[in-house]
Amino acid sequence: MNRKFLITGAILGLFAIIFGAFAAHGLKNLVDVQAVESFETGVRFQMYHAFLFLLMGFLDPRKLNLQTTYILLLSGTILFSGSIYLLATNTLTPFFDFTTIALLTPLGGTLLIVGWAMILYRFIKMKAK
């Protein structure tokens, strides 16, 4: 088991639940429907990757070198979901215009795609039992 993946998955899942509750109960009266839907997309992708980290935590870390994959997936999740959270709540923060960070969303998505591709590559390269 890989504790780092398990702990990361649990933290991402915990915050996905908190952010999801915020979107469902607090955000709906503060921003428009499209912003709430965007925020919920960020929550959904964060939860997907929380589950992925938990599943990967049960893989044998000695058989698969997962450090680069870990960095790609964690960075991608933070950039993708985090930028969506900030962009969806942009109207609530008059002191900073978060649209200036809009390119972080596709960058985060790209990191997630590369991380998933690395997982696929490692699974293809695994020796069959």
N, C-alpha and C positions, 0 to 999 in steps of 0.2 A: 504494500500500500504506500501511497505517496501523500504524506500529511499536508504538504504545501498545496497540492491540488484540492484535497478535501476541505481544508480551511478556507481557501479562496472560494470554492463553490458555495460553502456555507455562508460566507460574508456576502457574496453577490446575491444569493437567494434571499438572505435576510433583508438587504436593502431593496431588492426588487419588490418584496412584499410591502415594505414601508412606503416606497415611492408609488406603488400601485394603489395603496390605500389613500395616499395623498391625492392622487389623480382622481380617484372615485369620489372622495368626500370633500376635499378642500379646493381642488383646482377648478372644478366644474363651474363654480360661481364667479371665478376670477378671470378666466380667459374664454375665448370662443371654442366651439365644438372641434374645429380643425386642430387647434393647439392641444386640446385634451387627447384627441386621437393620436397625434404625433407623440405626445408624452407617453401614452400607453404602448406605442410601438417600441419606444426605448425600453420600457419596463419588460415587454415581452422578449425582446432580444437579450436583455440582461438575464432574464430567468432561463432562457434556452441555454445560455452559456454557463450559468450556475450549474444546471444539470450536467452539462458536458464536463465541467471541472470535477464534479462529484464522480461521474462515471470513470473519468481518466484517473482519478485518485486510486482506483482499485486495480489499475494496470501495474505490472511489475516494472518499476523505474529502471531496473538493471538491464531489462531487455530492450527498452525503447528509450532513446535519448530525447526527452521531452522538454528540455530547458528552453530551447528556441520556440517551440510550439506554445509553451506556457506564456512566454513574453509576448508573442504575437496575439494570442487570444485575450490575455488580460488587457494589453494596451488597446487592442481593437474594441473590446467591450467598453472600456472606459471612454475612449474617444467617440465611438459610435453612440452609445446610449447617453453618455454625459453631455455631448454636444446637442443631442435631441432634447434633453431635459432643459438645457439652457435656452435653446432656441424657442421651445414651446412656451417658456415662461418669460420671454424677452420683454413683453409688455409690462411685467410686474417690476422690472428693474430699470428705473429711469436714469440711473447713474452710469450704466454701461450698455452699449448696443451689442448684443451677442450675435447679431448677424455677421459681424466681422470674423467669427470663428466657424462659419457655415461649412468651410472646406474640411473641417475636422470630421464631419459625418462620413463623407465618402472615403476619407483616409482610414478611419476606423473600420469601415466596411471592407475595405481592401485588405487590411491586416487580418480581419476575421476570415476572409476567403483564403488567404495564403495559409493561415493556421489550419483551417479545415483541409486544404490541399496537402499540407504536410502530414496530417493525421492519415489521410487516405494513402499517401505514399508509404508511410511506415507500415500500415496494415498490409498493403500489397507486398512489401518486402519481407514481412514476417514469414518465418518458416512454418509450413503446415505441419501439424502433428499427426 
